[in-house]
Amino acid sequence: MNELKADLEQFSGDRLAAGASAVLIQAVLGGDVWSSASGVRDLETNVPAAPDDSFHVASLTKSMVATSVLKLIEQGKIRLDGLVSDYLPEFDSVLHPPKPITVRMLLDHTSGMPTFEEPLIRSGPLKQLLTTPLTAERRLELTGTVPWDAGTVGLYEYSSSNYVALGLLAERVTGRSMGDVLRTDIVEPLGLGGTLLTGTANAPDTMVHGYVMIDGERVDAAEAGVQSGSASGGMISTVQDVNMFYAALLSGKLVSPALVEEMQSPNSSEYGLGLAKWWDSCTSDFYYGHLGGAPGYASIAMISADGSRQLAVFVAHAAEPLSADAPSRDYGLVEFAQKALDGSCQ
């Protein structure tokens, strides 16, 4: 653990030197756990960040939503290879898919569906867009303004709109809000006291504040209304809770081992059902988890296939202009996390 700890401390220092306001980390090696917080909770009060502070984890939300969707499959309420339009009738009329689209294709991003970020950025003043709540229905309407290329159906192409549709599907099938579904499926069974979907309760006082630049002004993105209730990226969590979730998921505590195997995608794909995968040179197997990006925030969670090595890293990075590509930028987190975990087994 000492060598890994040194690498993580060096990373935190480098990120702060590059303009990040806070870096939160938790590493798990076997039975050993190490947590760290560097920087400040916000730039107004300069209160020091703490290891259990809350954070917008962005697309790590997708792993949680995928888990709830797979629980519906376990319960026989939907079929993995069933048509999305069977459960969400407006899917076809709003999005006009060029070919039949299945639930599996949304989960593994092989639907070819365009994403809503670019038309959203073009739809109004940026500060207003950041602070105004955006419904799932509106996200899909925006997606429907972009031509859906038939040639991309069946190919991996990451799009947050897939998970917007999955969130609506889960709400329609259960008759409950996505926040309620995630709370009963994941948060309460695992006792994740720092995890909630934005819009379901007030943001915790321990929230780390991320910032963006809009028209030359630094804007606080901690209360970004655009994240509210989003099934594609709206969760708030902590490094501890995120690591607990992925450990429980891979060990079969949330869905059956057979469905965990489906999530892990035994084929050569880089993405399974709500799980990204990266090569683990220690074991010639894979790490699983997810990368997250939201205005002002970047995060990654990575766990070895056997669950023995785990890392969660949250960075409130230097304020940058708001742009449509923010969710896909990794700020070097993938390379760093992979290298750190690879080194931890040597």
C-alpha positions as CSV (number, residue, x, y, z in Angstrom):
1,M,0.0,0.0,0.0
2,N,2.9,2.4,0.7
3,E,4.0,2.6,-2.9
4,L,0.5,3.1,-4.1
5,K,-0.1,5.7,-1.4
6,A,3.0,7.7,-2.7
7,D,1.7,7.5,-6.3
8,L,-1.8,8.8,-5.2
9,E,-0.3,11.6,-3.1
10,Q,1.9,12.6,-6.1
11,F,-1.2,12.6,-8.4
12,S,-3.2,14.8,-5.9
13,G,-0.3,17.3,-5.7
14,D,0.0,17.4,-9.5
15,R,-3.7,18.0,-10.0
16,L,-3.8,20.8,-7.5
17,A,-0.8,22.4,-9.1
18,A,-2.7,22.2,-12.4
19,G,-5.6,24.2,-11.0
20,A,-7.9,21.6,-9.4
21,S,-9.6,22.8,-6.3
22,A,-10.0,19.3,-4.7
23,V,-9.0,15.7,-5.2
24,L,-10.6,12.9,-3.2
25,I,-9.3,9.3,-3.3
26,Q,-10.0,6.0,-1.8
27,A,-7.8,2.9,-2.5
28,V,-8.6,-0.6,-1.3
29,L,-5.9,-3.4,-1.4
30,G,-7.2,-6.6,0.1
31,G,-8.2,-5.6,3.6
32,D,-6.3,-2.3,3.6
33,V,-8.1,0.9,2.9
34,W,-6.5,4.3,2.4
35,S,-8.5,7.6,1.9
36,S,-7.3,11.0,1.1
37,A,-8.6,14.5,0.5
38,S,-6.6,17.4,-0.9
39,G,-7.6,21.0,-1.6
40,V,-10.8,22.8,-0.5
41,R,-14.5,22.1,-0.5
42,D,-15.2,25.4,-2.3
43,L,-13.3,28.5,-3.4
44,E,-15.5,30.9,-1.4
45,T,-14.9,29.6,2.1
46,N,-11.7,27.6,1.5
47,V,-12.9,24.9,4.0
48,P,-10.5,22.0,3.6
49,A,-11.9,19.0,1.6
50,A,-12.5,15.8,3.6
51,P,-12.3,12.2,2.5
52,D,-16.1,11.6,2.9
53,D,-17.2,14.8,1.1
54,S,-19.9,14.5,-1.6
55,F,-19.3,14.8,-5.3
56,H,-21.1,14.8,-8.6
57,V,-20.0,11.4,-10.0
58,A,-21.6,12.0,-13.4
59,S,-21.5,8.9,-15.6
60,L,-20.7,6.5,-12.7
61,T,-24.5,6.8,-12.4
62,K,-24.8,4.6,-15.5
63,S,-23.5,1.6,-13.6
64,M,-26.2,2.1,-11.0
65,V,-29.0,2.6,-13.5
66,A,-27.8,-0.5,-15.4
67,T,-28.0,-2.5,-12.1
68,S,-31.6,-1.4,-11.5
69,V,-32.6,-2.3,-15.1
70,L,-31.0,-5.7,-14.7
71,K,-33.0,-6.2,-11.5
72,L,-36.1,-5.6,-13.6
73,I,-34.9,-8.3,-16.0
74,E,-34.3,-10.7,-13.0
75,Q,-37.9,-10.0,-11.9
76,G,-39.2,-10.8,-15.4
77,K,-40.6,-7.3,-15.9
78,I,-38.5,-6.6,-19.0
79,R,-36.4,-8.7,-21.4
80,L,-32.7,-7.9,-22.1
81,D,-33.3,-8.5,-25.8
82,G,-36.8,-7.0,-25.8
83,L,-37.6,-4.0,-27.9
84,V,-37.3,-0.7,-26.1
85,S,-40.6,0.4,-27.7
86,D,-42.4,-2.4,-26.0
87,Y,-41.8,-0.7,-22.7
88,L,-41.5,2.9,-23.8
89,P,-44.0,3.4,-26.6
90,E,-42.9,7.0,-27.4
91,F,-39.3,5.9,-28.1
92,D,-40.0,5.4,-31.8
93,S,-42.1,8.4,-32.3
94,V,-39.7,10.8,-30.6
95,L,-36.4,9.4,-31.8
96,H,-37.2,7.7,-35.1
97,P,-34.6,4.9,-34.8
98,P,-33.7,3.5,-38.2
99,K,-33.7,-0.1,-37.0
100,P,-35.3,-2.0,-34.0
101,I,-33.5,-1.1,-30.8
102,T,-33.3,-3.5,-27.8
103,V,-32.7,-2.9,-24.1
104,R,-29.3,-4.5,-24.4
105,M,-28.3,-2.0,-27.1
106,L,-29.1,0.9,-24.8
107,L,-27.1,-0.7,-21.9
108,D,-24.0,-1.4,-24.0
109,H,-24.1,1.7,-26.2
110,T,-24.6,-0.2,-29.4
111,S,-27.8,1.5,-30.4
112,G,-26.0,4.2,-32.4
113,M,-28.3,6.8,-30.8
114,P,-27.0,10.4,-31.0
115,T,-26.4,12.2,-27.8
116,F,-28.2,15.2,-26.5
117,E,-25.3,17.3,-25.3
118,E,-24.5,19.2,-28.5
119,P,-28.0,20.3,-29.3
120,L,-28.4,21.2,-25.7
121,I,-25.4,23.5,-25.7
122,R,-26.8,25.2,-28.9
123,S,-30.3,25.7,-27.4
124,G,-29.8,28.7,-25.2
125,P,-27.5,30.9,-23.0
126,L,-25.0,28.7,-21.3
127,K,-25.5,29.9,-17.7
128,Q,-29.2,29.4,-18.0
129,L,-28.7,25.9,-19.4
130,L,-26.4,25.0,-16.5
131,T,-28.8,26.1,-13.8
132,T,-32.2,25.0,-15.4
133,P,-33.5,21.5,-14.6
134,L,-33.8,19.4,-17.8
135,T,-36.4,16.6,-17.9
136,A,-35.7,13.2,-19.4
137,E,-38.4,13.9,-22.0
138,R,-36.6,17.1,-23.1
139,R,-33.3,15.3,-23.3
140,L,-34.8,12.8,-25.7
141,E,-36.5,15.5,-27.7
142,L,-33.1,17.1,-28.1
143,T,-31.6,13.8,-29.1
144,G,-34.3,13.4,-31.7
145,T,-33.2,16.6,-33.5
146,V,-29.9,14.8,-34.5
147,P,-30.1,12.4,-37.5
148,W,-29.8,8.8,-36.4
149,D,-27.4,7.1,-38.8
150,A,-28.5,3.5,-39.6
151,G,-24.9,2.5,-40.1
152,T,-24.1,3.1,-36.4
153,V,-26.7,0.7,-35.1
154,G,-25.0,-2.4,-33.6
155,L,-21.6,-0.6,-33.2
156,Y,-20.3,0.7,-30.0
157,E,-20.7,4.5,-29.8
158,Y,-21.0,6.0,-26.3
159,S,-24.1,8.2,-25.9
160,S,-25.6,9.4,-22.7
161,S,-29.0,9.4,-24.4
162,N,-29.1,5.6,-24.1
163,Y,-29.3,5.9,-20.3
164,V,-31.8,8.8,-20.5
165,A,-34.1,6.3,-22.3
166,L,-33.3,3.5,-19.8
167,G,-34.2,5.8,-16.9
168,L,-37.6,6.6,-18.5
169,L,-38.1,2.9,-19.2
170,A,-37.4,1.9,-15.6
171,E,-39.8,4.6,-14.4
172,R,-42.5,3.5,-16.8
173,V,-42.2,-0.2,-15.8
174,T,-42.0,0.4,-12.0
175,G,-44.4,3.4,-11.8
176,R,-41.8,5.1,-9.5
177,S,-39.2,7.8,-10.0
178,M,-35.7,6.9,-10.9
179,G,-34.4,8.3,-7.6
180,D,-36.8,6.0,-5.7
181,V,-35.8,3.0,-7.8
182,L,-32.1,3.6,-7.2
183,R,-32.7,4.2,-3.5
184,T,-34.5,0.9,-2.9
185,D,-32.3,-1.2,-5.3
186,I,-28.9,0.1,-4.3
187,V,-28.6,2.9,-1.7
188,E,-30.6,1.4,1.1
189,P,-29.5,-2.3,0.8
190,L,-25.9,-1.2,0.8
191,G,-26.3,1.6,3.4
192,L,-24.8,4.2,1.1
193,G,-25.4,7.2,3.3
194,G,-23.7,9.7,1.0
195,T,-25.4,8.6,-2.3
196,L,-28.5,10.2,-3.8
197,L,-29.9,11.2,-7.2
198,T,-29.8,15.0,-7.6
199,G,-33.3,16.6,-7.3
200,T,-34.5,14.0,-4.8
201,A,-33.1,16.0,-1.8
202,N,-31.0,19.0,-1.0
203,A,-27.3,18.7,-1.9
204,P,-25.3,17.8,1.2
205,D,-23.4,20.6,3.1
206,T,-20.3,18.5,2.5
207,M,-20.6,18.9,-1.3
208,V,-17.4,19.6,-3.2
209,H,-17.9,22.5,-5.5
210,G,-16.7,22.3,-9.1
211,Y,-16.5,25.3,-11.4
212,V,-16.8,26.2,-15.1
213,M,-16.1,29.4,-17.1
214,I,-19.0,31.0,-18.9
215,D,-18.4,34.3,-20.8
216,G,-15.2,34.9,-18.8
217,E,-17.0,34.4,-15.4
218,R,-16.2,31.6,-13.0
219,V,-19.5,29.8,-12.2
220,D,-20.2,27.4,-9.4
221,A,-21.5,24.1,-10.8
222,A,-22.3,22.4,-7.5
223,E,-26.0,23.1,-7.8
224,A,-26.2,22.6,-11.6
225,G,-29.9,22.2,-12.3
226,V,-29.1,20.5,-15.6
227,Q,-27.9,17.4,-13.6
228,S,-31.2,17.1,-11.6
229,G,-32.7,13.7,-11.8
230,S,-30.5,12.6,-14.7
231,A,-30.3,8.8,-15.2
232,S,-27.3,9.4,-17.4
233,G,-25.2,11.3,-14.8
234,G,-27.1,12.8,-11.9
235,M,-25.8,10.9,-8.9
236,I,-24.0,12.5,-5.9
237,S,-21.8,10.1,-4.0
238,T,-18.6,9.7,-2.0
239,V,-15.4,7.7,-2.8
240,Q,-16.3,5.3,0.0
241,D,-19.9,4.7,-1.3
242,V,-18.7,4.3,-4.9
243,N,-16.2,1.6,-3.9
244,M,-18.8,-0.2,-1.8
245,F,-21.2,-0.2,-4.7
246,Y,-18.8,-1.7,-7.3
247,A,-17.5,-4.3,-4.8
248,A,-21.1,-5.4,-4.0
249,L,-22.0,-5.4,-7.7
250,L,-19.1,-7.6,-8.8
251,S,-19.6,-10.0,-5.9
252,G,-23.2,-10.7,-6.9
253,K,-24.9,-8.9,-4.0
254,L,-27.1,-6.7,-6.2
255,V,-27.8,-8.9,-9.2
256,S,-27.2,-12.6,-10.0
257,P,-23.7,-13.8,-10.9
258,A,-25.1,-14.6,-14.4
259,L,-26.2,-11.0,-14.9
260,V,-22.9,-9.7,-13.5
261,E,-21.2,-11.8,-16.2
262,E,-23.4,-10.2,-18.8
263,M,-22.5,-6.7,-17.5
264,Q,-18.8,-7.6,-17.7
265,S,-19.2,-8.4,-21.5
266,P,-17.2,-11.6,-22.0
267,N,-16.6,-10.6,-25.7
268,S,-13.9,-8.2,-26.7
269,S,-15.9,-5.0,-26.3
270,E,-14.5,-2.2,-24.2
271,Y,-17.9,-1.7,-22.6
272,G,-20.4,-4.2,-21.1
273,L,-23.8,-3.4,-19.7
274,G,-23.2,-0.3,-17.7
275,L,-19.6,-1.2,-17.0
276,A,-16.4,0.0,-18.7
277,K,-13.5,-2.4,-18.8
278,W,-9.8,-1.9,-19.0
279,W,-6.9,-4.4,-19.2
280,D,-5.4,-5.6,-15.9
281,S,-1.8,-6.5,-16.6
282,C,-1.4,-8.0,-13.1
283,T,-3.8,-10.8,-13.7
284,S,-4.3,-10.8,-17.5
285,D,-8.0,-10.1,-16.7
286,F,-9.9,-6.8,-16.6
287,Y,-10.7,-3.9,-14.4
288,Y,-14.3,-2.9,-14.3
289,G,-16.0,0.4,-13.4
290,H,-16.8,3.7,-15.1
291,L,-15.4,7.1,-15.9
292,G,-17.5,10.2,-15.1
293,G,-17.5,13.8,-16.3
294,A,-19.8,16.7,-15.5
295,P,-19.3,20.5,-15.6
296,G,-16.5,21.1,-13.2
297,Y,-16.0,17.5,-12.2
298,A,-14.2,14.3,-13.3
299,S,-14.3,10.9,-11.6
300,I,-13.3,7.3,-12.1
301,A,-13.9,4.0,-10.2
302,M,-12.0,0.9,-11.1
303,I,-12.0,-2.5,-9.5
304,S,-10.1,-5.7,-10.4
305,A,-12.2,-8.7,-11.5
306,D,-11.5,-10.5,-8.2
307,G,-12.4,-7.4,-6.1
308,S,-9.0,-7.3,-4.3
309,R,-7.8,-4.0,-5.8
310,Q,-10.0,-0.9,-6.0
311,L,-9.6,2.8,-6.6
312,A,-12.0,5.7,-6.7
313,V,-10.7,9.1,-7.7
314,F,-12.7,12.4,-7.8
315,V,-11.2,15.6,-9.1
316,A,-12.8,19.1,-9.1
317,H,-10.6,20.3,-12.0
318,A,-9.6,23.7,-13.0
319,A,-12.5,25.8,-14.3
320,E,-12.9,25.5,-18.1
321,P,-15.4,26.8,-20.7
322,L,-18.6,24.8,-20.7
323,S,-18.7,22.5,-23.7
324,A,-20.5,19.5,-25.1
325,D,-17.4,17.2,-24.8
326,A,-17.1,17.6,-21.0
327,P,-18.7,14.2,-20.3
328,S,-16.2,12.3,-22.5
329,R,-12.9,13.9,-21.2
330,D,-10.9,11.8,-18.9
331,Y,-8.3,14.2,-17.7
332,G,-5.8,11.4,-17.6
333,L,-7.8,9.5,-15.0
334,V,-8.0,6.2,-16.9
335,E,-4.3,6.0,-17.5
336,F,-3.4,7.0,-14.0
337,A,-5.9,4.6,-12.3
338,Q,-4.9,1.7,-14.5
339,K,-1.2,2.3,-13.9
340,A,-1.6,2.7,-10.1
341,L,-3.6,-0.5,-9.7
342,D,-1.2,-2.4,-12.0
343,G,1.7,-1.3,-9.8
344,S,-0.2,-2.3,-6.6
345,C,0.2,-6.0,-7.3
346,Q,3.9,-6.0,-8.0
